[in-house]
Amino acid sequence: MNLRQLTIEEFNAFAQNYTEYSVYQTSEYGLVMENQGFNILIVGLVDFNNNILAASVLLVEKYLAFKYAYAPRGFLIDYHNVDLLKTFTTKLKKYLAKLDIVAIKLNPMIIKNIHSPKTKSIDTNNQYNNTFSNLKKLGFYHYGYNFYFEALKPRYEAIIDINKPYYILFNEIEKEYRTKIRGAERNGIKIYKGKQSDLNHMYLHSKKKYPRDITYFEDLYYSFSKNNMIEFYYAKLDTTVYLEEIQKKYHEIDQKSAVINNMILSNPGKSGTKLINKKIYYDNLLANYNKNLVTATNFLKNNPDGVVLASTLIVAYRDTVYILMDGYDPKYRMFNAKHLLIWKLIEKYSKLGYKKFNLGGMSNPELDDNKYKGLNEFKTNFGAKVYEYAGDFELITNNAKYFMYKNTLPIKNILKK
């Protein structure tokens, strides 16, 4: 067996038939990161008949005199096949050493546990301990089980099984979220498929969340659009419909309030506590809707063409849909536009026959004191299960140069500040 560089066509043909995969293990993602300053290297282990047995897209970063490689979501390999893993590791170390690459970091898609928040149950991968032990024996250093977002890619991902009728998927969403979704639609929020020229919405909604500039979004769109894998969607408020809905609600509450007032006036001195409390309730409600009416009127006046409230960039790869980026305008959080946007995408791709909807990373769902509790609940409330992976590993490929590289890291960190 031999390890050699693969063409993009060779790698894509192999990846399309591999059972475990991620959007971050694609040549398209590699090309995106090449535009972000990395060198892309695609390697594969082939047998004597030139059949590919394992492969990986590697992102190589150069710093001073050193080169360091990354394999986001790990290699395309059967990690449970000890002999194959050993051969691939041995030959990869030699191959990278010849290229003066000091080490490689990866966070493989080796599932440790699958958490089901709704049933509060955990399914454990029975093969995990053996696989983990084999990696350690082959010289892979484990960075530990991080709880948040310290790893190369999130150690926890929220994934929805959408291989079922859309109406069942909707019923599996938490009741509170179903109410928000219906309310968002009634208030005039509509979902649109955007173009590359609309990506500025995505950038504005997410620039505080992702440390990327607008060129990164454009690179994503350009690279994945070659094979029609990427789509951009946004949620836009129709301010005319919103005003009409507020007017309708105001009128309904005004009528109910008038009925109660008449009941009290027709029975002076005999109105019970229950009726008085109802009057107070509707008076307060009417006052709130009166404020909303003023807000909605001004909203239409200032934004006659509507307002973009939330956006998301998705990639459909094989049978899975991935949210690569998403965001919303926090000023308009009360409209729940992102709730409706996510649901409409789940509904769409379920009808198209996709099997999984990956909402992206989250933190450890088992932590009681969790600073990302809101993020976790948002994703699991859509019915997602939480996939827990092994975390980051590092394989040193050149011991002498690696030691020198590690000593330069404090300088690198200072320069980044």
ZAPA-195958 format. One line per field, with one value per residue (C-alpha): residue in three letters; chain; x, y, z. Coordinates in nm, 3 decimals. Each point is the difference from the previous one (the first is absolute). Layout:
BEGIN
aa ALA_...
ch A_...
east X_...
north Y_...
up Z_...
END
This chain:
BEGIN
aa MET_ASN_LEU_ARG_GLN_LEU_THR_ILE_GLU_GLU_PHE_ASN_ALA_PHE_ALA_GLN_ASN_TYR_THR_GLU_TYR_SER_VAL_TYR_GLN_THR_SER_GLU_TYR_GLY_LEU_VAL_MET_GLU_ASN_GLN_GLY_PHE_ASN_ILE_LEU_ILE_VAL_GLY_LEU_VAL_ASP_PHE_ASN_ASN_ASN_ILE_LEU_ALA_ALA_SER_VAL_LEU_LEU_VAL_GLU_LYS_TYR_LEU_ALA_PHE_LYS_TYR_ALA_TYR_ALA_PRO_ARG_GLY_PHE_LEU_ILE_ASP_TYR_HIS_ASN_VAL_ASP_LEU_LEU_LYS_THR_PHE_THR_THR_LYS_LEU_LYS_LYS_TYR_LEU_ALA_LYS_LEU_ASP_ILE_VAL_ALA_ILE_LYS_LEU_ASN_PRO_MET_ILE_ILE_LYS_ASN_ILE_HIS_SER_PRO_LYS_THR_LYS_SER_ILE_ASP_THR_ASN_ASN_GLN_TYR_ASN_ASN_THR_PHE_SER_ASN_LEU_LYS_LYS_LEU_GLY_PHE_TYR_HIS_TYR_GLY_TYR_ASN_PHE_TYR_PHE_GLU_ALA_LEU_LYS_PRO_ARG_TYR_GLU_ALA_ILE_ILE_ASP_ILE_ASN_LYS_PRO_TYR_TYR_ILE_LEU_PHE_ASN_GLU_ILE_GLU_LYS_GLU_TYR_ARG_THR_LYS_ILE_ARG_GLY_ALA_GLU_ARG_ASN_GLY_ILE_LYS_ILE_TYR_LYS_GLY_LYS_GLN_SER_ASP_LEU_ASN_HIS_MET_TYR_LEU_HIS_SER_LYS_LYS_LYS_TYR_PRO_ARG_ASP_ILE_THR_TYR_PHE_GLU_ASP_LEU_TYR_TYR_SER_PHE_SER_LYS_ASN_ASN_MET_ILE_GLU_PHE_TYR_TYR_ALA_LYS_LEU_ASP_THR_THR_VAL_TYR_LEU_GLU_GLU_ILE_GLN_LYS_LYS_TYR_HIS_GLU_ILE_ASP_GLN_LYS_SER_ALA_VAL_ILE_ASN_ASN_MET_ILE_LEU_SER_ASN_PRO_GLY_LYS_SER_GLY_THR_LYS_LEU_ILE_ASN_LYS_LYS_ILE_TYR_TYR_ASP_ASN_LEU_LEU_ALA_ASN_TYR_ASN_LYS_ASN_LEU_VAL_THR_ALA_THR_ASN_PHE_LEU_LYS_ASN_ASN_PRO_ASP_GLY_VAL_VAL_LEU_ALA_SER_THR_LEU_ILE_VAL_ALA_TYR_ARG_ASP_THR_VAL_TYR_ILE_LEU_MET_ASP_GLY_TYR_ASP_PRO_LYS_TYR_ARG_MET_PHE_ASN_ALA_LYS_HIS_LEU_LEU_ILE_TRP_LYS_LEU_ILE_GLU_LYS_TYR_SER_LYS_LEU_GLY_TYR_LYS_LYS_PHE_ASN_LEU_GLY_GLY_MET_SER_ASN_PRO_GLU_LEU_ASP_ASP_ASN_LYS_TYR_LYS_GLY_LEU_ASN_GLU_PHE_LYS_THR_ASN_PHE_GLY_ALA_LYS_VAL_TYR_GLU_TYR_ALA_GLY_ASP_PHE_GLU_LEU_ILE_THR_ASN_ASN_ALA_LYS_TYR_PHE_MET_TYR_LYS_ASN_THR_LEU_PRO_ILE_LYS_ASN_ILE_LEU_LYS_LYS
ch A_A_A_A_A_A_A_A_A_A_A_A_A_A_A_A_A_A_A_A_A_A_A_A_A_A_A_A_A_A_A_A_A_A_A_A_A_A_A_A_A_A_A_A_A_A_A_A_A_A_A_A_A_A_A_A_A_A_A_A_A_A_A_A_A_A_A_A_A_A_A_A_A_A_A_A_A_A_A_A_A_A_A_A_A_A_A_A_A_A_A_A_A_A_A_A_A_A_A_A_A_A_A_A_A_A_A_A_A_A_A_A_A_A_A_A_A_A_A_A_A_A_A_A_A_A_A_A_A_A_A_A_A_A_A_A_A_A_A_A_A_A_A_A_A_A_A_A_A_A_A_A_A_A_A_A_A_A_A_A_A_A_A_A_A_A_A_A_A_A_A_A_A_A_A_A_A_A_A_A_A_A_A_A_A_A_A_A_A_A_A_A_A_A_A_A_A_A_A_A_A_A_A_A_A_A_A_A_A_A_A_A_A_A_A_A_A_A_A_A_A_A_A_A_A_A_A_A_A_A_A_A_A_A_A_A_A_A_A_A_A_A_A_A_A_A_A_A_A_A_A_A_A_A_A_A_A_A_A_A_A_A_A_A_A_A_A_A_A_A_A_A_A_A_A_A_A_A_A_A_A_A_A_A_A_A_A_A_A_A_A_A_A_A_A_A_A_A_A_A_A_A_A_A_A_A_A_A_A_A_A_A_A_A_A_A_A_A_A_A_A_A_A_A_A_A_A_A_A_A_A_A_A_A_A_A_A_A_A_A_A_A_A_A_A_A_A_A_A_A_A_A_A_A_A_A_A_A_A_A_A_A_A_A_A_A_A_A_A_A_A_A_A_A_A_A_A_A_A_A_A_A_A_A_A_A_A_A_A_A_A_A_A_A_A_A_A_A_A_A_A_A_A_A_A_A_A_A_A_A_A_A_A_A_A_A_A
east 0.000_0.111_-0.096_-0.013_-0.153_-0.348_-0.167_-0.322_-0.189_0.151_-0.077_-0.358_-0.074_0.126_-0.175_-0.336_-0.009_0.137_-0.237_0.117_0.035_-0.026_-0.019_0.335_0.162_-0.077_0.231_-0.237_0.067_0.372_-0.013_-0.183_0.275_0.265_-0.137_0.027_0.376_0.044_0.164_-0.219_0.147_-0.215_0.151_-0.118_0.114_-0.021_0.050_0.197_-0.302_-0.017_-0.322_-0.032_-0.037_0.015_0.038_0.000_-0.003_0.274_0.024_0.362_0.085_0.343_0.141_0.359_0.206_-0.261_-0.296_-0.289_-0.291_-0.368_-0.257_-0.341_-0.229_0.289_0.087_-0.232_0.100_-0.148_0.138_-0.108_0.227_0.318_0.231_-0.123_0.027_0.354_0.115_-0.157_0.148_0.350_0.008_-0.162_0.266_0.280_-0.172_-0.060_0.347_0.150_-0.207_0.138_-0.343_0.061_-0.338_-0.363_-0.308_-0.334_-0.336_-0.138_-0.368_0.035_-0.324_0.037_-0.363_-0.332_-0.208_-0.380_-0.111_-0.371_0.022_0.305_0.178_0.352_0.102_0.365_0.220_0.120_0.301_0.117_0.247_0.183_0.024_0.122_0.260_0.125_0.053_0.197_0.219_0.077_0.134_-0.303_-0.004_-0.350_-0.074_-0.266_-0.379_-0.078_-0.350_-0.036_0.155_0.371_0.055_0.088_-0.369_-0.279_0.012_-0.379_-0.236_-0.379_-0.145_-0.365_-0.123_-0.219_-0.063_-0.371_-0.311_0.030_-0.315_0.153_0.317_-0.207_-0.174_0.340_0.094_-0.060_-0.347_0.141_0.198_-0.297_-0.191_0.286_0.022_-0.374_0.015_0.295_-0.188_-0.317_0.201_0.110_0.341_0.078_0.292_0.196_0.276_0.281_0.280_0.371_-0.067_-0.218_0.280_0.058_-0.310_0.174_0.316_-0.184_-0.199_0.302_0.309_0.003_-0.045_0.252_0.353_-0.027_-0.030_-0.241_0.251_-0.035_-0.373_0.065_0.264_-0.243_-0.267_0.235_0.163_-0.313_-0.220_0.208_-0.187_-0.323_0.062_-0.050_-0.304_-0.061_-0.332_-0.127_-0.308_-0.156_-0.276_-0.279_-0.073_-0.339_-0.120_0.143_-0.199_-0.316_0.049_0.052_-0.309_-0.201_0.118_-0.065_-0.354_-0.070_0.123_-0.182_-0.327_0.054_0.086_-0.315_-0.218_0.141_-0.039_-0.367_-0.053_0.142_-0.197_-0.328_0.047_0.146_0.110_-0.064_0.305_0.199_0.375_0.041_-0.159_0.201_0.322_-0.098_-0.050_0.345_0.156_-0.155_0.073_0.370_-0.005_-0.166_0.261_0.280_-0.156_-0.051_0.379_0.053_-0.232_0.209_0.319_-0.141_-0.119_0.343_0.160_-0.195_0.069_0.377_0.028_-0.262_0.196_0.032_0.291_0.234_0.004_0.192_0.207_0.174_0.247_-0.052_0.179_-0.181_0.258_-0.114_-0.296_0.078_-0.072_0.253_-0.045_0.342_-0.089_-0.308_-0.091_-0.269_-0.041_-0.026_-0.208_-0.285_0.037_-0.370_-0.112_0.145_0.108_0.281_-0.245_-0.213_0.305_0.142_-0.338_-0.067_0.338_-0.065_-0.337_0.143_0.286_-0.211_-0.238_0.299_0.105_0.303_0.059_0.187_0.000_0.318_-0.062_0.369_0.201_-0.111_0.145_-0.024_-0.375_0.067_0.142_-0.230_0.188_0.034_0.069_-0.129_-0.328_-0.207_0.183_-0.042_-0.371_-0.062_0.139_-0.139_-0.346_-0.021_0.022_0.375_0.211_0.349_0.290_0.308_0.332_0.344_0.154_0.337_0.300_0.350_0.255_0.361_0.173_0.338_0.109_0.297_-0.179_-0.318_0.187_0.128_-0.346_-0.161_0.254_-0.103_-0.373_0.013_0.139_-0.277_-0.267_0.145_-0.003_-0.367_-0.103
north 0.000_0.352_0.349_0.257_0.330_-0.029_0.213_0.176_-0.235_-0.310_0.126_0.102_-0.342_-0.172_0.240_-0.039_-0.369_0.025_-0.078_0.257_0.351_0.371_0.314_0.094_-0.306_0.116_0.138_0.299_0.096_-0.048_0.247_0.250_-0.017_0.026_0.347_0.068_-0.048_-0.378_-0.233_-0.294_-0.351_-0.302_-0.339_-0.359_-0.350_-0.223_-0.372_-0.173_0.025_0.375_-0.031_0.273_-0.141_0.322_0.369_0.349_0.366_0.172_0.373_0.106_0.318_0.157_0.202_0.126_-0.302_-0.254_-0.174_-0.146_-0.202_-0.027_-0.262_0.145_-0.286_-0.243_-0.250_-0.198_-0.336_-0.290_0.084_-0.343_-0.177_-0.010_-0.125_0.260_0.279_-0.107_-0.012_0.334_0.167_-0.136_0.102_0.338_0.085_-0.076_0.184_0.317_-0.011_0.015_0.314_0.156_-0.003_-0.022_-0.142_-0.048_0.075_-0.169_-0.041_-0.321_-0.089_-0.273_0.006_-0.040_0.053_0.108_0.208_0.014_0.310_-0.074_-0.345_0.095_-0.315_-0.067_-0.263_-0.097_-0.124_-0.342_0.011_0.337_-0.107_-0.242_0.258_0.267_-0.239_-0.092_0.366_0.058_-0.304_0.136_0.323_0.228_0.244_0.074_0.358_-0.105_0.019_0.367_0.121_0.312_0.119_-0.036_-0.272_0.016_-0.063_-0.028_-0.323_0.002_0.034_0.031_-0.223_-0.055_-0.319_0.143_-0.332_0.017_0.198_0.374_0.014_-0.252_0.211_0.306_-0.183_-0.105_0.365_0.136_0.153_0.343_0.005_-0.116_0.299_0.235_-0.140_0.046_0.350_0.100_-0.107_0.184_0.317_0.008_-0.162_-0.173_-0.218_0.075_-0.179_0.250_0.052_0.056_0.374_-0.037_-0.146_0.334_-0.074_-0.315_0.191_0.274_-0.257_-0.210_0.224_0.003_-0.377_-0.120_0.147_0.012_0.280_0.019_-0.168_-0.324_-0.011_0.076_-0.276_-0.249_0.094_-0.014_-0.332_-0.196_0.153_-0.172_-0.322_0.171_-0.094_0.337_0.221_0.324_0.081_0.296_0.094_0.334_0.182_0.135_0.320_0.045_-0.344_0.061_0.323_-0.172_-0.283_0.244_0.197_-0.321_-0.104_0.348_-0.005_-0.348_0.102_0.333_-0.185_-0.241_0.290_0.185_-0.304_-0.023_0.377_-0.026_-0.291_0.204_0.314_-0.192_-0.143_0.287_-0.105_-0.368_-0.087_-0.283_-0.014_-0.235_0.250_0.292_-0.201_-0.075_0.371_0.081_-0.277_0.122_0.364_-0.086_-0.212_0.279_0.249_-0.233_-0.048_0.373_0.037_-0.281_0.176_0.317_-0.204_-0.194_0.322_0.159_-0.325_0.006_0.370_-0.045_-0.340_-0.020_-0.274_-0.215_-0.096_-0.301_-0.146_-0.329_-0.197_-0.333_-0.162_-0.373_-0.276_-0.313_-0.279_-0.352_-0.070_0.268_0.373_0.209_0.349_0.153_0.347_0.160_0.321_0.255_0.365_0.012_0.320_-0.209_-0.308_0.022_-0.091_-0.354_0.017_-0.251_-0.255_0.021_-0.003_-0.319_-0.174_0.086_-0.146_-0.318_-0.032_0.061_-0.248_-0.264_0.014_-0.024_-0.330_0.104_-0.204_0.227_0.369_0.112_0.314_0.032_0.008_0.036_-0.052_-0.291_-0.057_-0.168_0.310_0.162_0.331_0.060_0.341_-0.129_-0.129_0.225_-0.123_-0.363_0.036_0.179_-0.296_-0.285_0.161_-0.078_-0.368_-0.043_-0.268_0.091_-0.191_-0.003_-0.067_-0.094_0.347_0.118_-0.223_0.094_-0.216_0.121_-0.067_0.165_-0.011_0.239_0.271_-0.045_0.089_0.321_0.077_-0.030_0.244_0.262_-0.021_0.269_0.238_-0.100_0.066_0.344_0.092_-0.101_0.246
up 0.000_-0.075_0.118_-0.277_-0.093_-0.153_-0.260_0.097_-0.232_0.163_0.347_-0.085_-0.153_0.316_0.238_-0.174_0.092_0.353_0.285_0.257_-0.132_0.072_-0.210_0.155_-0.162_-0.353_-0.266_-0.028_0.362_-0.060_-0.289_0.220_0.261_-0.269_-0.069_0.373_0.004_0.031_-0.249_-0.094_-0.013_-0.092_0.078_-0.025_0.088_-0.308_-0.045_-0.280_-0.229_0.063_0.203_0.262_0.353_0.204_-0.079_0.145_-0.093_0.199_0.062_0.039_0.188_-0.027_0.290_-0.009_-0.108_0.106_-0.164_0.195_-0.142_0.095_-0.093_0.095_0.105_-0.047_-0.270_-0.223_0.145_0.192_0.346_0.126_-0.251_0.207_-0.277_-0.248_0.258_0.093_-0.363_-0.084_0.309_-0.060_-0.365_0.069_0.259_-0.245_-0.284_0.202_0.153_-0.351_-0.062_0.322_0.166_0.375_0.108_-0.093_0.209_-0.061_0.172_-0.149_-0.029_0.259_0.195_0.376_0.100_-0.150_0.241_-0.031_0.197_-0.040_0.162_0.213_-0.120_-0.130_-0.256_0.037_-0.284_0.118_-0.235_0.120_0.270_-0.231_-0.277_0.239_0.143_-0.348_-0.090_0.318_-0.069_-0.346_0.149_-0.023_0.291_0.132_0.105_0.249_0.013_-0.036_0.091_-0.213_-0.328_0.070_-0.262_-0.370_-0.071_0.261_0.200_0.017_-0.296_-0.008_-0.272_-0.090_-0.164_-0.279_-0.171_0.091_-0.102_0.059_0.215_0.241_0.011_0.087_0.284_0.138_0.044_0.350_0.037_0.090_-0.326_-0.207_0.137_-0.088_-0.353_-0.062_0.149_-0.218_-0.312_0.103_0.063_-0.363_0.006_-0.329_-0.102_-0.318_-0.186_-0.045_-0.249_0.044_-0.013_0.313_0.214_0.168_0.211_0.125_0.081_0.193_0.200_0.094_0.007_0.381_0.012_-0.261_-0.035_-0.380_-0.252_-0.293_-0.234_0.199_-0.071_-0.365_-0.015_0.153_-0.249_-0.298_0.090_0.090_-0.271_-0.271_0.081_0.109_0.364_0.169_0.053_0.185_0.168_0.194_0.200_-0.088_0.182_-0.221_0.194_-0.168_0.110_0.348_0.039_-0.123_0.251_0.289_-0.109_-0.009_0.347_0.137_-0.137_0.149_0.345_-0.018_-0.068_0.290_0.229_-0.106_0.081_0.350_0.054_-0.102_0.239_0.285_-0.092_-0.030_0.352_0.204_0.345_-0.077_-0.208_0.154_0.057_-0.296_-0.241_0.141_-0.042_-0.360_-0.065_0.144_-0.210_-0.328_0.081_0.041_-0.313_-0.195_0.120_-0.116_-0.341_-0.030_0.040_-0.252_-0.240_0.016_-0.044_-0.297_-0.166_0.032_-0.113_-0.326_-0.048_0.045_-0.173_-0.276_-0.180_0.312_0.226_-0.018_0.352_-0.025_-0.249_-0.044_-0.237_-0.053_-0.188_-0.115_-0.023_-0.080_0.233_0.260_0.017_0.194_0.139_-0.065_0.123_0.147_0.176_0.077_0.090_0.382_-0.019_-0.139_0.218_0.102_-0.353_0.027_-0.365_0.046_0.142_-0.312_-0.230_0.153_-0.007_-0.365_-0.097_0.201_-0.171_-0.347_0.018_0.169_-0.296_-0.237_0.159_0.206_0.314_0.242_0.084_0.180_0.204_0.082_0.318_0.359_0.345_0.243_0.063_0.335_0.170_0.258_-0.002_-0.373_-0.149_-0.334_0.142_-0.229_-0.311_0.105_0.069_-0.327_-0.193_0.208_0.008_-0.371_0.087_-0.053_0.161_0.118_-0.153_0.223_-0.170_0.131_-0.028_-0.130_-0.064_-0.108_-0.179_0.000_-0.331_0.063_0.364_-0.020_-0.195_0.203_0.320_-0.160_-0.141_0.345_0.140_-0.259_0.084_0.272_-0.264_-0.240_0.261_0.076_-0.369_-0.028_0.272
END
